[in-house]
Amino acid sequence: MENALTGKVSQKGQVVIPASIRKALDLKRGSEVSFKLENGAITIKKLPTALDWANLVKQIPVENVDIDENGHYDPKKSPDFHDWMVNG
């Protein structure tokens, strides 16, 4: 969307989000958005849904890490954990 879209504020202070923007952000009835006012401009962002978070969590690697009594682990058996320990 290159061009700015315009709308009008209703008597109740409501503004209709243009259909092309609703479609691009997959906004549906009941979708939650946040508003931020900065330097005379309003930014509207779609807030993530529970399903968005669930899909994000599915992407996190799961790895069993065996840690011995001295707090050591085998980096070859737990490469993702080792990467996280070394690189953060």
N, CA, C and O atoms as a GROMACS GRO file, in nm:
protein
  352
    1MET      N    1   0.083  -0.117   0.000
    1MET     CA    2   0.000   0.000   0.000
    1MET      C    3   0.088   0.124   0.000
    1MET      O    4   0.146   0.160   0.102
    2GLU      N    5   0.098   0.186  -0.111
    2GLU     CA    6   0.185   0.301  -0.125
    2GLU      C    7   0.115   0.430  -0.087
    2GLU      O    8   0.175   0.517  -0.024
    3ASN      N    9  -0.011   0.445  -0.125
    3ASN     CA   10  -0.082   0.569  -0.103
    3ASN      C   11  -0.149   0.569   0.034
    3ASN      O   12  -0.196   0.466   0.082
    4ALA      N   13  -0.152   0.688   0.096
    4ALA     CA   14  -0.223   0.703   0.222
    4ALA      C   15  -0.372   0.696   0.195
    4ALA      O   16  -0.421   0.749   0.095
    5LEU      N   17  -0.443   0.630   0.284
    5LEU     CA   18  -0.588   0.620   0.273
    5LEU      C   19  -0.649   0.717   0.373
    5LEU      O   20  -0.588   0.746   0.476
    6THR      N   21  -0.767   0.766   0.345
    6THR     CA   22  -0.831   0.861   0.434
    6THR      C   23  -0.963   0.807   0.484
    6THR      O   24  -1.020   0.714   0.427
    7GLY      N   25  -1.011   0.866   0.592
    7GLY     CA   26  -1.139   0.829   0.649
    7GLY      C   27  -1.190   0.947   0.729
    7GLY      O   28  -1.124   1.050   0.738
    8LYS      N   29  -1.307   0.931   0.786
    8LYS     CA   30  -1.368   1.037   0.867
    8LYS      C   31  -1.396   0.983   1.006
    8LYS      O   32  -1.423   0.864   1.026
    9VAL      N   33  -1.390   1.072   1.101
    9VAL     CA   34  -1.423   1.039   1.239
    9VAL      C   35  -1.572   1.062   1.257
    9VAL      O   36  -1.624   1.169   1.224
   10SER      N   37  -1.642   0.960   1.310
   10SER     CA   38  -1.786   0.972   1.332
   10SER      C   39  -1.814   1.057   1.456
   10SER      O   40  -1.722   1.095   1.529
   11GLN      N   41  -1.941   1.086   1.478
   11GLN     CA   42  -1.984   1.163   1.594
   11GLN      C   43  -1.942   1.093   1.724
   11GLN      O   44  -1.918   1.159   1.826
   12LYS      N   45  -1.934   0.961   1.722
   12LYS     CA   46  -1.894   0.883   1.840
   12LYS      C   47  -1.743   0.865   1.849
   12LYS      O   48  -1.695   0.796   1.939
   13GLY      N   49  -1.666   0.926   1.758
   13GLY     CA   50  -1.520   0.914   1.761
   13GLY      C   51  -1.469   0.787   1.695
   13GLY      O   52  -1.354   0.749   1.715
   14GLN      N   53  -1.553   0.722   1.617
   14GLN     CA   54  -1.514   0.598   1.550
   14GLN      C   55  -1.459   0.627   1.411
   14GLN      O   56  -1.502   0.720   1.343
   15VAL      N   57  -1.363   0.544   1.371
   15VAL     CA   58  -1.305   0.553   1.238
   15VAL      C   59  -1.309   0.413   1.177
   15VAL      O   60  -1.274   0.316   1.243
   16VAL      N   61  -1.350   0.404   1.052
   16VAL     CA   62  -1.351   0.275   0.983
   16VAL      C   63  -1.212   0.251   0.925
   16VAL      O   64  -1.157   0.337   0.856
   17ILE      N   65  -1.155   0.135   0.955
   17ILE     CA   66  -1.026   0.096   0.897
   17ILE      C   67  -1.055   0.048   0.755
   17ILE      O   68  -1.137  -0.043   0.737
   18PRO      N   69  -0.991   0.106   0.655
   18PRO     CA   70  -1.019   0.066   0.517
   18PRO      C   71  -1.004  -0.086   0.495
   18PRO      O   72  -0.919  -0.151   0.556
   19ALA      N   73  -1.089  -0.138   0.408
   19ALA     CA   74  -1.093  -0.283   0.383
   19ALA      C   75  -0.957  -0.339   0.342
   19ALA      O   76  -0.921  -0.448   0.384
   20SER      N   77  -0.882  -0.265   0.261
   20SER     CA   78  -0.752  -0.316   0.215
   20SER      C   79  -0.656  -0.335   0.333
   20SER      O   80  -0.575  -0.427   0.334
   21ILE      N   81  -0.664  -0.247   0.432
   21ILE     CA   82  -0.579  -0.259   0.550
   21ILE      C   83  -0.628  -0.373   0.638
   21ILE      O   84  -0.548  -0.451   0.689
   22ARG      N   85  -0.760  -0.382   0.657
   22ARG     CA   86  -0.815  -0.493   0.737
   22ARG      C   87  -0.775  -0.627   0.678
   22ARG      O   88  -0.739  -0.720   0.751
   23LYS      N   89  -0.780  -0.637   0.546
   23LYS     CA   90  -0.744  -0.762   0.479
   23LYS      C   91  -0.594  -0.790   0.495
   23LYS      O   92  -0.555  -0.903   0.524
   24ALA      N   93  -0.511  -0.688   0.477
   24ALA     CA   94  -0.365  -0.707   0.487
   24ALA      C   95  -0.324  -0.752   0.627
   24ALA      O   96  -0.231  -0.830   0.642
   25LEU      N   97  -0.394  -0.702   0.730
   25LEU     CA   98  -0.360  -0.738   0.868
   25LEU      C   99  -0.447  -0.851   0.922
   25LEU      O  100  -0.431  -0.890   1.038
   26ASP      N  101  -0.537  -0.903   0.841
   26ASP     CA  102  -0.631  -1.007   0.882
   26ASP      C  103  -0.710  -0.963   1.005
   26ASP      O  104  -0.728  -1.040   1.100
   27LEU      N  105  -0.758  -0.838   1.003
   27LEU     CA  106  -0.840  -0.786   1.112
   27LEU      C  107  -0.983  -0.831   1.091
   27LEU      O  108  -1.041  -0.813   0.984
   28LYS      N  109  -1.039  -0.889   1.194
   28LYS     CA  110  -1.177  -0.935   1.190
   28LYS      C  111  -1.253  -0.870   1.306
   28LYS      O  112  -1.192  -0.807   1.392
   29ARG      N  113  -1.383  -0.886   1.307
   29ARG     CA  114  -1.461  -0.834   1.419
   29ARG      C  115  -1.406  -0.892   1.549
   29ARG      O  116  -1.390  -1.014   1.562
   30GLY      N  117  -1.378  -0.807   1.644
   30GLY     CA  118  -1.325  -0.851   1.772
   30GLY      C  119  -1.173  -0.850   1.780
   30GLY      O  120  -1.117  -0.867   1.888
   31SER      N  121  -1.106  -0.831   1.666
   31SER     CA  122  -0.959  -0.821   1.669
   31SER      C  123  -0.920  -0.704   1.757
   31SER      O  124  -0.985  -0.600   1.756
   32GLU      N  125  -0.812  -0.721   1.832
   32GLU     CA  126  -0.765  -0.613   1.918
   32GLU      C  127  -0.650  -0.539   1.852
   32GLU      O  128  -0.563  -0.600   1.789
   33VAL      N  129  -0.650  -0.407   1.868
   33VAL     CA  130  -0.544  -0.323   1.814
   33VAL      C  131  -0.494  -0.230   1.924
   33VAL      O  132  -0.564  -0.204   2.021
   34SER      N  133  -0.372  -0.181   1.906
   34SER     CA  134  -0.320  -0.080   1.998
   34SER      C  135  -0.303   0.051   1.923
   34SER      O  136  -0.283   0.052   1.802
   35PHE      N  137  -0.312   0.160   1.996
   35PHE     CA  138  -0.297   0.293   1.939
   35PHE      C  139  -0.180   0.362   2.007
   35PHE      O  140  -0.163   0.352   2.129
   36LYS      N  141  -0.098   0.430   1.928
   36LYS     CA  142   0.015   0.505   1.982
   36LYS      C  143   0.016   0.642   1.915
   36LYS      O  144   0.013   0.652   1.792
   37LEU      N  145   0.022   0.746   1.997
   37LEU     CA  146   0.029   0.881   1.945
   37LEU      C  147   0.170   0.932   1.966
   37LEU      O  148   0.220   0.937   2.078
   38GLU      N  149   0.234   0.971   1.856
   38GLU     CA  150   0.373   1.018   1.863
   38GLU      C  151   0.397   1.122   1.754
   38GLU      O  152   0.375   1.094   1.636
   39ASN      N  153   0.442   1.239   1.793
   39ASN     CA  154   0.473   1.347   1.700
   39ASN      C  155   0.356   1.379   1.606
   39ASN      O  156   0.375   1.402   1.487
   40GLY      N  157   0.237   1.381   1.661
   40GLY     CA  158   0.119   1.415   1.582
   40GLY      C  159   0.069   1.307   1.489
   40GLY      O  160  -0.020   1.331   1.408
   41ALA      N  161   0.125   1.186   1.499
   41ALA     CA  162   0.082   1.074   1.414
   41ALA      C  163   0.030   0.961   1.501
   41ALA      O  164   0.080   0.937   1.611
   42ILE      N  165  -0.071   0.892   1.452
   42ILE     CA  166  -0.128   0.777   1.522
   42ILE      C  167  -0.080   0.650   1.453
   42ILE      O  168  -0.091   0.636   1.331
   43THR      N  169  -0.027   0.558   1.532
   43THR     CA  170   0.011   0.426   1.481
   43THR      C  171  -0.089   0.326   1.538
   43THR      O  172  -0.113   0.323   1.658
   44ILE      N  173  -0.146   0.244   1.451
   44ILE     CA  174  -0.238   0.139   1.494
   44ILE      C  175  -0.173   0.006   1.461
   44ILE      O  176  -0.133  -0.019   1.347
   45LYS      N  177  -0.162  -0.081   1.562
   45LYS     CA  178  -0.102  -0.213   1.543
   45LYS      C  179  -0.198  -0.322   1.585
   45LYS      O  180  -0.270  -0.309   1.684
   46LYS      N  181  -0.199  -0.430   1.508
   46LYS     CA  182  -0.279  -0.547   1.545
   46LYS      C  183  -0.208  -0.616   1.660
   46LYS      O  184  -0.087  -0.640   1.655
   47LEU      N  185  -0.283  -0.649   1.765
   47LEU     CA  186  -0.226  -0.723   1.877
   47LEU      C  187  -0.232  -0.872   1.847
   47LEU      O  188  -0.329  -0.919   1.786
   48PRO      N  189  -0.131  -0.947   1.890
   48PRO     CA  190  -0.134  -1.092   1.864
   48PRO      C  191  -0.245  -1.161   1.942
   48PRO      O  192  -0.277  -1.124   2.055
   49THR      N  193  -0.303  -1.261   1.878
   49THR     CA  194  -0.407  -1.341   1.942
   49THR      C  195  -0.343  -1.460   2.013
   49THR      O  196  -0.223  -1.484   2.000
   50ALA      N  197  -0.423  -1.531   2.088
   50ALA     CA  198  -0.374  -1.652   2.155
   50ALA      C  199  -0.322  -1.752   2.051
   50ALA      O  200  -0.223  -1.821   2.074
   51LEU      N  201  -0.390  -1.760   1.937
   51LEU     CA  202  -0.347  -1.851   1.830
   51LEU      C  203  -0.213  -1.806   1.773
   51LEU      O  204  -0.127  -1.890   1.743
   52ASP      N  205  -0.193  -1.675   1.758
   52ASP     CA  206  -0.063  -1.624   1.711
   52ASP      C  207   0.047  -1.669   1.806
   52ASP      O  208   0.152  -1.716   1.761
   53TRP      N  209   0.024  -1.654   1.936
   53TRP     CA  210   0.125  -1.694   2.035
   53TRP      C  211   0.148  -1.845   2.032
   53TRP      O  212   0.262  -1.890   2.042
   54ALA      N  213   0.041  -1.922   2.019
   54ALA     CA  214   0.054  -2.068   2.014
   54ALA      C  215   0.139  -2.110   1.895
   54ALA      O  216   0.223  -2.199   1.906
   55ASN      N  217   0.116  -2.047   1.779
   55ASN     CA  218   0.194  -2.080   1.660
   55ASN      C  219   0.340  -2.039   1.676
   55ASN      O  220   0.430  -2.108   1.626
   56LEU      N  221   0.364  -1.930   1.746
   56LEU     CA  222   0.501  -1.885   1.771
   56LEU      C  223   0.573  -1.984   1.862
   56LEU      O  224   0.689  -2.018   1.839
   57VAL      N  225   0.505  -2.029   1.966
   57VAL     CA  226   0.565  -2.122   2.061
   57VAL      C  227   0.598  -2.256   1.993
   57VAL      O  228   0.697  -2.320   2.029
   58LYS      N  229   0.517  -2.296   1.897
   58LYS     CA  230   0.543  -2.421   1.825
   58LYS      C  231   0.678  -2.418   1.753
   58LYS      O  232   0.738  -2.523   1.728
   59GLN      N  233   0.725  -2.299   1.720
   59GLN     CA  234   0.850  -2.286   1.644
   59GLN      C  235   0.973  -2.293   1.733
   59GLN      O  236   1.085  -2.304   1.683
   60ILE      N  237   0.954  -2.287   1.865
   60ILE     CA  238   1.068  -2.290   1.957
   60ILE      C  239   1.118  -2.434   1.966
   60ILE      O  240   1.039  -2.526   1.994
   61PRO      N  241   1.246  -2.455   1.945
   61PRO     CA  242   1.297  -2.593   1.952
   61PRO      C  243   1.289  -2.648   2.094
   61PRO      O  244   1.310  -2.577   2.192
   62VAL      N  245   1.257  -2.776   2.101
   62VAL     CA  246   1.251  -2.845   2.230
   62VAL      C  247   1.365  -2.945   2.233
   62VAL      O  248   1.386  -3.022   2.139
   63GLU      N  249   1.438  -2.942   2.340
   63GLU     CA  250   1.556  -3.027   2.349
   63GLU      C  251   1.574  -3.072   2.494
   63GLU      O  252   1.571  -2.990   2.585
   64ASN      N  253   1.593  -3.201   2.514
   64ASN     CA  254   1.623  -3.250   2.648
   64ASN      C  255   1.771  -3.230   2.676
   64ASN      O  256   1.856  -3.263   2.594
   65VAL      N  257   1.800  -3.174   2.793
   65VAL     CA  258   1.937  -3.147   2.831
   65VAL      C  259   1.967  -3.221   2.961
   65VAL      O  260   1.904  -3.197   3.064
   66ASP      N  261   2.063  -3.311   2.954
   66ASP     CA  262   2.106  -3.383   3.074
   66ASP      C  263   2.220  -3.306   3.138
   66ASP      O  264   2.327  -3.288   3.078
   67ILE      N  265   2.197  -3.260   3.260
   67ILE     CA  266   2.300  -3.186   3.334
   67ILE      C  267   2.343  -3.273   3.451
   67ILE      O  268   2.260  -3.318   3.530
   68ASP      N  269   2.475  -3.295   3.462
   68ASP     CA  270   2.525  -3.382   3.570
   68ASP      C  271   2.529  -3.307   3.703
   68ASP      O  272   2.494  -3.189   3.710
   69GLU      N  273   2.573  -3.377   3.807
   69GLU     CA  274   2.575  -3.319   3.941
   69GLU      C  275   2.669  -3.199   3.953
   69GLU      O  276   2.657  -3.121   4.047
   70ASN      N  277   2.761  -3.185   3.859
   70ASN     CA  278   2.854  -3.072   3.860
   70ASN      C  279   2.806  -2.956   3.772
   70ASN      O  280   2.876  -2.856   3.756
   71GLY      N  281   2.687  -2.970   3.713
   71GLY     CA  282   2.632  -2.864   3.629
   71GLY      C  283   2.682  -2.866   3.487
   71GLY      O  284   2.668  -2.767   3.415
   72HIS      N  285   2.742  -2.978   3.444
   72HIS     CA  286   2.794  -2.990   3.308
   72HIS      C  287   2.694  -3.064   3.218
   72HIS      O  288   2.613  -3.143   3.265
   73TYR      N  289   2.704  -3.036   3.091
   73TYR     CA  290   2.620  -3.103   2.990
   73TYR      C  291   2.706  -3.132   2.869
   73TYR      O  292   2.815  -3.076   2.853
   74ASP      N  293   2.657  -3.222   2.782
   74ASP     CA  294   2.730  -3.258   2.660
   74ASP      C  295   2.678  -3.171   2.545
   74ASP      O  296   2.565  -3.190   2.500
   75PRO      N  297   2.760  -3.076   2.494
   75PRO     CA  298   2.717  -2.988   2.386
   75PRO      C  299   2.678  -3.062   2.259
   75PRO      O  300   2.596  -3.013   2.180
   76LYS      N  301   2.735  -3.180   2.237
   76LYS     CA  302   2.702  -3.257   2.116
   76LYS      C  303   2.561  -3.317   2.126
   76LYS      O  304   2.494  -3.332   2.025
   77LYS      N  305   2.518  -3.351   2.247
   77LYS     CA  306   2.385  -3.407   2.267
   77LYS      C  307   2.278  -3.298   2.275
   77LYS      O  308   2.159  -3.325   2.254
   78SER      N  309   2.320  -3.177   2.306
   78SER     CA  310   2.226  -3.065   2.322
   78SER      C  311   2.278  -2.941   2.248
   78SER      O  312   2.313  -2.841   2.311
   79PRO      N  313   2.284  -2.948   2.113
   79PRO     CA  314   2.343  -2.837   2.038
   79PRO      C  315   2.265  -2.705   2.048
   79PRO      O  316   2.326  -2.598   2.051
   80ASP      N  317   2.132  -2.711   2.051
   80ASP     CA  318   2.054  -2.587   2.061
   80ASP      C  319   2.075  -2.520   2.196
   80ASP      O  320   2.090  -2.398   2.205
   81PHE      N  321   2.077  -2.601   2.302
   81PHE     CA  322   2.100  -2.547   2.436
   81PHE      C  323   2.241  -2.488   2.444
   81PHE      O  324   2.261  -2.381   2.501
   82HIS      N  325   2.338  -2.558   2.386
   82HIS     CA  326   2.476  -2.510   2.388
   82HIS      C  327   2.486  -2.376   2.313
   82HIS      O  328   2.552  -2.283   2.359
   83ASP      N  329   2.421  -2.367   2.198
   83ASP     CA  330   2.422  -2.242   2.122
   83ASP      C  331   2.364  -2.129   2.204
   83ASP      O  332   2.417  -2.018   2.206
   84TRP      N  333   2.254  -2.157   2.273
   84TRP     CA  334   2.190  -2.056   2.357
   84TRP      C  335   2.281  -2.015   2.474
   84TRP      O  336   2.289  -1.897   2.508
   85MET      N  337   2.349  -2.113   2.534
   85MET     CA  338   2.440  -2.084   2.646
   85MET      C  339   2.558  -1.998   2.599
   85MET      O  340   2.603  -1.909   2.671
   86VAL      N  341   2.607  -2.024   2.479
   86VAL     CA  342   2.724  -1.953   2.429
   86VAL      C  343   2.686  -1.816   2.369
   86VAL      O  344   2.752  -1.716   2.394
   87ASN      N  345   2.580  -1.814   2.290
   87ASN     CA  346   2.546  -1.693   2.215
   87ASN      C  347   2.429  -1.613   2.270
   87ASN      O  348   2.402  -1.501   2.228
   88GLY      N  349   2.359  -1.674   2.365
   88GLY     CA  350   2.246  -1.602   2.426
   88GLY      C  351   2.120  -1.605   2.347
   88GLY      O  352   2.020  -1.548   2.389
   0.00000   0.00000   0.00000
